[in-house]
Amino acid sequence: MDKRQESILLVDDQPANLQVLSQTLENIGCKLLFAKNGESALAIAQKVRPDLILLDIMMPGIDGFEVCRRLKTNPDTQKIPVIFLSALDETRDKVRGLQLGAVDYVAKPFQPEEVIARVNTHLMIHRLSTEVQMQRDELEHELQVVSQLQRNLLPERLPEINGLKLAVHYETSRYTGGDYYDVAVLPDGRLAILVADAEGHSAPATVMMAMTCALFRSCSTCLGEPDQMLTYINENLCKVNRGSFVTAIYAVYDTHSRTLKMARAGNPLPIRYKPSEKAATELSCEGVLIMGLEAYAEVPVTEVTLQPGDQLLFYTDGVTDRLNEDKKFYGTDRLLQQFGTADSDDPAAILKGIIDDLSRFAGHRPADDDQAMLIIVVE
């Protein structure tokens, strides 16, 4: 494909000036466009989108200042560089032009060498700026694709389990992240839950998250045993990992006995709300080190019995580590308080309350880390 020829729009109400500019720039390799007044200049700029505009100031009708103002307030033309041409040589006129968005100023009468030098300089700057923007657009598109691919790794929907209600919240601080959650229904009806967090929130974390997903879904024989599952994932991460790590909690819930078995590797403790006590507390769960560094000799398993109405929250540290504008952490205490005051047995409503409280706390400060939360409510 041939490279598009660059174009320059010359705007001046004096034909003699246009002729001089045309002769000066005829060998510069650009297509030259001409306008004799401001109205024509605006129409041509809107239609053609030239790469540079040389704009006279003193013109009948719309003067150069007004033309420049309109160009810079129009999203279609605001990035076109403008060089003012004028006999006005007072500092206030130059300042006004630059404040309106012009990139340079050439005084009349023209010096051909000066005009050519300034035109070449700003064409080069504009060319580089355009290339950078194209690369940014391509990167933006690629990141959006990767973000969607990552989200495709998450469960399409949560399963419907008799005796349980579930809800989940997942948010990355950037396009992609390292947080991960997954669920699986075992043949005997038990529910397996995995919540994990790969170190960081950029490309390496995304790769570790995808690897964790692949390992979890490839290990059907370990689904019912939390210690075996974490041992299997850790063993395989250690084979390929080079300095990163993954935290996780894996739980298996039996709806018939209401028993929950859990194994934890560096992940925050789950939180249980007991309606009978009107309080939320961290659920004790002995753990092991983070995954991906070294093999485990043994992974302890904690077993608890839940009661009807109990609510259980699994989450990653991006929730409690959320910072506000004063750089203070949201913290476990505030999460416990918020979770313990939720006047609802609807897990989606409970999650919304936490998310809203996080938003109020953070103010205008964006999230610095990914966040994943999964709630189960025992019926």
WOHU-V495704 format. One record per residue. N is the residue number from 0. RES is the residue in one letter. SS is DSSP state (H for helix, E for strand, L for the rest). PHI is phi in radians with two decimals (none if undefined). D_LAST is the distance of its C-alpha to the last C-alpha in Angstrom with 1 decimal. Layout:
[[N/RES/SS/PHI/D_LAST] [N/RES/SS/PHI/D_LAST]]
This chain:
[[0/M/L/none/65.0] [1/D/L/-1.22/67.6] [2/K/L/-1.22/66.6] [3/R/L/-1.10/66.6] [4/Q/L/-1.29/69.7] [5/E/L/-1.25/69.1] [6/S/E/-2.27/70.4] [7/I/E/-2.21/71.9] [8/L/E/-1.71/72.3] [9/L/E/-1.80/75.5] [10/V/E/-2.15/75.7] [11/D/L/-2.83/79.0] [12/D/L/-1.45/81.1] [13/Q/L/-1.80/84.3] [14/P/H/-0.97/85.2] [15/A/H/-1.10/87.4] [16/N/H/-1.17/84.5] [17/L/H/-1.09/82.4] [18/Q/H/-1.15/85.3] [19/V/H/-1.10/85.6] [20/L/H/-1.11/81.9] [21/S/H/-1.09/82.1] [22/Q/H/-1.17/85.0] [23/T/H/-1.14/83.5] [24/L/H/-1.83/80.2] [25/E/L/-1.12/81.6] [26/N/L/-1.81/81.4] [27/I/L/-1.43/78.0] [28/G/L/1.56/76.3] [29/C/L/-1.99/74.2] [30/K/E/-1.36/74.3] [31/L/E/-1.76/75.8] [32/L/E/-2.02/74.6] [33/F/E/-2.27/76.6] [34/A/E/-2.48/75.9] [35/K/L/-1.71/78.5] [36/N/L/-2.71/76.2] [37/G/H/-1.14/72.8] [38/E/H/-1.06/71.5] [39/S/H/-1.14/72.4] [40/A/H/-1.05/71.0] [41/L/H/-1.12/67.5] [42/A/H/-1.14/67.6] [43/I/H/-1.18/68.7] [44/A/H/-1.08/66.1] [45/Q/H/-1.15/63.3] [46/K/H/-1.42/64.5] [47/V/H/-1.70/65.7] [48/R/L/0.95/63.8] [49/P/L/-1.10/66.7] [50/D/L/-1.47/66.3] [51/L/E/-2.78/68.5] [52/I/E/-2.18/70.2] [53/L/E/-1.76/73.6] [54/L/E/-2.14/73.7] [55/D/E/-1.25/76.7] [56/I/L/-1.60/76.1] [57/M/L/-1.45/79.0] [58/M/L/-2.38/78.7] [59/P/L/-1.18/79.3] [60/G/L/1.36/76.3] [61/I/L/-1.44/73.2] [62/D/L/-1.40/74.2] [63/G/H/-1.09/72.8] [64/F/H/-1.05/70.6] [65/E/H/-1.19/68.8] [66/V/H/-1.05/68.5] [67/C/H/-1.09/66.9] [68/R/H/-1.04/64.5] [69/R/H/-1.20/63.4] [70/L/H/-1.07/63.1] [71/K/H/-1.39/60.8] [72/T/H/-1.68/58.6] [73/N/L/-1.72/58.1] [74/P/L/-0.98/55.3] [75/D/L/-1.30/57.4] [76/T/L/-2.16/60.4] [77/Q/L/-1.17/59.4] [78/K/L/-1.62/59.6] [79/I/L/-1.29/63.1] [80/P/E/-1.18/65.5] [81/V/E/-2.12/68.3] [82/I/E/-1.93/71.7] [83/F/E/-1.36/73.7] [84/L/E/-2.12/77.4] [85/S/E/-2.89/79.7] [86/A/L/-1.37/83.0] [87/L/L/-1.14/81.1] [88/D/L/-2.25/81.1] [89/E/L/-1.42/80.0] [90/T/H/-1.03/77.1] [91/R/H/-1.13/75.2] [92/D/H/-1.23/75.3] [93/K/H/-1.11/74.0] [94/V/H/-1.09/71.2] [95/R/H/-1.05/70.2] [96/G/H/-1.09/70.0] [97/L/H/-1.18/67.9] [98/Q/H/-1.14/65.6] [99/L/L/-1.35/65.1] [100/G/L/2.04/64.0] [101/A/L/-1.17/67.2] [102/V/L/-1.74/67.5] [103/D/E/-2.86/71.3] [104/Y/E/-2.61/74.6] [105/V/E/-2.12/78.0] [106/A/E/-1.52/81.0] [107/K/L/-1.49/83.8] [108/P/L/-1.23/86.3] [109/F/L/-1.22/84.3] [110/Q/L/-1.84/85.1] [111/P/H/-0.88/84.3] [112/E/H/-1.09/83.4] [113/E/H/-1.17/81.0] [114/V/H/-1.05/79.3] [115/I/H/-1.07/78.9] [116/A/H/-1.11/77.5] [117/R/H/-1.21/75.0] [118/V/H/-1.10/73.9] [119/N/H/-1.07/73.5] [120/T/H/-1.07/71.5] [121/H/H/-1.36/69.0] [122/L/H/-1.14/68.7] [123/M/H/-1.11/67.8] [124/I/H/-1.08/65.2] [125/H/H/-1.13/63.8] [126/R/H/-1.11/63.8] [127/L/H/-1.14/61.9] [128/S/H/-1.09/59.4] [129/T/H/-1.13/58.8] [130/E/H/-1.12/58.3] [131/V/H/-1.09/55.9] [132/Q/H/-1.12/53.9] [133/M/H/-1.11/53.8] [134/Q/H/-1.15/52.6] [135/R/H/-1.14/49.9] [136/D/H/-1.10/48.8] [137/E/H/-1.12/48.8] [138/L/H/-1.13/46.8] [139/E/H/-1.02/44.3] [140/H/H/-1.11/43.9] [141/E/H/-1.11/43.5] [142/L/H/-1.13/40.8] [143/Q/H/-1.14/38.9] [144/V/H/-1.11/39.1] [145/V/H/-1.09/37.9] [146/S/H/-1.04/35.1] [147/Q/H/-1.18/33.9] [148/L/H/-1.07/34.5] [149/Q/H/-1.13/32.3] [150/R/H/-1.13/29.4] [151/N/H/-1.18/29.9] [152/L/L/-1.32/28.9] [153/L/L/-1.34/25.4] [154/P/L/-1.00/22.8] [155/E/L/-1.11/23.6] [156/R/L/-2.69/19.9] [157/L/L/-1.40/16.5] [158/P/L/-1.26/15.2] [159/E/L/-1.67/12.7] [160/I/L/-2.10/10.4] [161/N/L/-1.07/8.5] [162/G/L/1.54/4.9] [163/L/E/-2.40/5.7] [164/K/E/-2.15/7.4] [165/L/E/-2.25/10.8] [166/A/E/-2.68/14.0] [167/V/E/-2.46/17.4] [168/H/E/-2.30/20.7] [169/Y/E/-2.40/24.0] [170/E/E/-2.58/27.4] [171/T/L/-1.76/30.7] [172/S/L/-1.36/33.5] [173/R/L/-2.26/36.1] [174/Y/L/-1.09/36.3] [175/T/L/-2.22/34.7] [176/G/L/-2.67/32.9] [177/G/L/-1.88/31.8] [178/D/E/-1.31/28.0] [179/Y/E/-2.69/25.9] [180/Y/E/-2.40/22.4] [181/D/E/-2.72/21.4] [182/V/E/-2.43/18.7] [183/A/E/-2.59/19.3] [184/V/E/-1.71/17.6] [185/L/L/-1.34/19.5] [186/P/L/-0.97/21.1] [187/D/L/-1.52/19.0] [188/G/L/1.67/15.7] [189/R/L/-1.19/15.1] [190/L/E/-1.95/14.6] [191/A/E/-1.82/17.5] [192/I/E/-2.24/17.7] [193/L/E/-2.15/21.1] [194/V/E/-2.17/22.1] [195/A/E/-2.39/25.8] [196/D/E/-2.56/28.7] [197/A/E/-1.39/32.3] [198/E/L/-0.97/35.0] [199/G/L/1.50/36.3] [200/H/L/-2.64/35.5] [201/S/L/-2.35/38.5] [202/A/H/-1.00/39.8] [203/P/H/-1.02/39.6] [204/A/H/-1.14/36.0] [205/T/H/-1.10/35.3] [206/V/H/-1.13/37.0] [207/M/H/-1.11/35.2] [208/M/H/-1.09/31.8] [209/A/H/-1.13/33.0] [210/M/H/-1.13/34.2] [211/T/H/-1.06/30.8] [212/C/H/-1.04/29.2] [213/A/H/-1.10/31.8] [214/L/H/-1.16/31.5] [215/F/H/-1.09/27.8] [216/R/H/-1.35/28.0] [217/S/L/-1.66/31.0] [218/C/L/-2.00/29.6] [219/S/H/-1.17/27.6] [220/T/H/-1.27/28.7] [221/C/H/-1.81/27.0] [222/L/L/-0.99/23.5] [223/G/L/-1.52/21.9] [224/E/L/-2.15/23.9] [225/P/H/-0.98/23.4] [226/D/H/-1.18/26.9] [227/Q/H/-1.18/28.6] [228/M/H/-1.11/27.2] [229/L/H/-1.15/28.3] [230/T/H/-1.10/31.6] [231/Y/H/-1.13/32.2] [232/I/H/-1.10/31.6] [233/N/H/-1.11/33.7] [234/E/H/-1.02/36.5] [235/N/H/-1.38/37.0] [236/L/H/-1.13/36.8] [237/C/H/-1.09/39.4] [238/K/H/-1.23/41.7] [239/V/H/-2.07/42.0] [240/N/L/-1.35/41.0] [241/R/L/-2.33/43.8] [242/G/L/1.88/42.6] [243/S/L/-1.52/39.2] [244/F/L/-2.66/35.9] [245/V/E/-2.35/32.2] [246/T/E/-1.76/29.3] [247/A/E/-2.83/26.0] [248/I/E/-2.37/22.8] [249/Y/E/-2.20/21.3] [250/A/E/-2.31/18.0] [251/V/E/-2.20/16.7] [252/Y/E/-1.96/13.2] [253/D/E/-1.75/12.9] [254/T/L/-1.22/9.7] [255/H/L/-1.36/11.6] [256/S/L/-1.66/12.6] [257/R/L/1.02/10.1] [258/T/E/-1.73/13.4] [259/L/E/-2.15/14.5] [260/K/E/-1.84/18.2] [261/M/E/-2.37/20.0] [262/A/E/-2.33/23.6] [263/R/E/-2.31/25.1] [264/A/E/-2.24/28.4] [265/G/E/1.35/29.4] [266/N/L/-1.37/26.2] [267/P/L/-0.99/24.8] [268/L/L/-1.12/22.3] [269/P/L/-1.19/18.6] [270/I/E/-2.04/17.2] [271/R/E/-2.00/14.3] [272/Y/E/-1.92/13.3] [273/K/E/-1.90/12.4] [274/P/L/-0.99/11.9] [275/S/L/-1.16/13.8] [276/E/L/-1.85/16.7] [277/K/L/0.93/16.6] [278/A/E/-2.63/17.9] [279/A/E/-1.95/17.4] [280/T/E/-2.41/19.3] [281/E/E/-1.24/20.4] [282/L/L/-1.56/19.0] [283/S/L/-1.05/22.2] [284/C/L/-2.70/22.9] [285/E/L/-1.08/26.5] [286/G/E/-2.36/28.0] [287/V/E/-2.13/31.1] [288/L/L/-1.20/33.4] [289/I/L/-0.99/33.0] [290/M/E/-1.58/33.4] [291/G/L/1.83/36.7] [292/L/L/-1.84/39.2] [293/E/L/-2.69/39.6] [294/A/L/-1.19/38.3] [295/Y/L/-1.63/35.8] [296/A/L/-1.35/37.1] [297/E/L/-2.80/33.6] [298/V/L/-2.05/30.1] [299/P/L/-1.22/28.0] [300/V/L/-2.11/24.3] [301/T/E/-1.82/21.8] [302/E/E/-2.17/19.0] [303/V/E/-2.32/16.3] [304/T/E/-1.91/13.4] [305/L/L/-1.66/10.1] [306/Q/L/-2.02/8.3] [307/P/L/-0.93/5.0] [308/G/L/1.67/5.6] [309/D/L/-1.08/7.9] [310/Q/E/-2.12/9.4] [311/L/E/-2.22/12.0] [312/L/E/-2.00/15.1] [313/F/E/-1.81/17.8] [314/Y/E/-2.69/21.0] [315/T/L/-1.78/24.8] [316/D/H/-1.26/27.5] [317/G/H/-1.10/28.7] [318/V/H/-1.30/26.1] [319/T/H/-1.28/27.4] [320/D/L/-1.56/30.9] [321/R/L/-1.09/31.2] [322/L/E/-1.75/34.5] [323/N/L/-1.73/35.6] [324/E/L/-1.19/39.2] [325/D/L/-1.64/40.3] [326/K/L/1.05/39.0] [327/K/L/-1.78/36.5] [328/F/E/-1.38/33.2] [329/Y/L/-1.06/29.8] [330/G/H/1.44/28.8] [331/T/H/-1.20/25.9] [332/D/H/-1.05/26.3] [333/R/H/-1.20/25.9] [334/L/H/-1.12/22.8] [335/L/H/-1.04/21.3] [336/Q/H/-1.11/22.4] [337/Q/H/-1.13/21.1] [338/F/H/-1.16/17.6] [339/G/H/-1.40/17.5] [340/T/L/-1.90/18.6] [341/A/L/-1.25/16.2] [342/D/L/-1.59/15.4] [343/S/L/-2.89/12.5] [344/D/L/-1.93/8.8] [345/D/L/-1.61/10.5] [346/P/H/-1.05/11.4] [347/A/H/-1.14/14.7] [348/A/H/-1.19/15.7] [349/I/H/-1.12/15.1] [350/L/H/-1.07/17.3] [351/K/H/-1.06/19.8] [352/G/H/-1.09/20.2] [353/I/H/-1.16/21.1] [354/I/H/-1.08/23.4] [355/D/H/-1.12/25.1] [356/D/H/-1.18/25.6] [357/L/H/-1.05/27.1] [358/S/H/-1.13/29.3] [359/R/H/-1.09/30.6] [360/F/H/-1.16/31.3] [361/A/H/-1.28/33.1] [362/G/L/1.14/35.2] [363/H/L/-1.58/37.5] [364/R/L/-1.40/37.3] [365/P/L/-1.24/35.8] [366/A/L/-1.17/33.3] [367/D/L/-1.62/35.3] [368/D/L/-2.51/32.7] [369/D/L/-1.26/29.9] [370/Q/E/-2.41/26.3] [371/A/E/-2.35/23.1] [372/M/E/-2.42/19.6] [373/L/E/-2.33/16.3] [374/I/E/-2.06/12.9] [375/I/E/-2.08/9.6] [376/V/E/-2.13/6.4] [377/V/E/-1.46/3.8] [378/E/L/-1.61/0.0]]
